[in-house]
């Protein structure tokens, strides 16, 4: 239970075993530990996406291990957000 995760929708488990979860209503993608008990990071939030994408909710997420990016599908069905991870 994390206030930054409202209406969890899509998730992805990368090879590291941690879990990426879309908070559809909170407009965020967070990373939690493999047990699902502790938030490790906020990977994408409303502040990090463009103004036109802020009104859409993240519903799917995938981690590209080759490029170290997360790819987030938005509920409007037309756009994705690609974010570089450090």
Rosetta blueprint (number, residue, H / E / L):
1 X L
2 X L
3 X L
4 X L
5 X L
6 X L
7 X L
8 X E
9 X E
10 X E
11 X E
12 X E
13 X E
14 X L
15 X L
16 X L
17 X L
18 X L
19 X E
20 X E
21 X E
22 X E
23 X E
24 X L
25 X L
26 X L
27 X L
28 X E
29 X E
30 X E
31 X E
32 X E
33 X L
34 X L
35 X L
36 X L
37 X L
38 X L
39 X E
40 X E
41 X E
42 X E
43 X E
44 X E
45 X L
46 X H
47 X H
48 X H
49 X L
50 X L
51 X H
52 X H
53 X H
54 X L
55 X L
56 X L
57 X L
58 X E
59 X E
60 X E
61 X E
62 X E
63 X E
64 X E
65 X L
66 X L
67 X L
68 X L
69 X E
70 X E
71 X E
72 X E
73 X E
74 X E
75 X L
76 X L
77 X L
78 X L
79 X L
80 X E
81 X E
82 X E
83 X E
84 X E
85 X L
86 X L
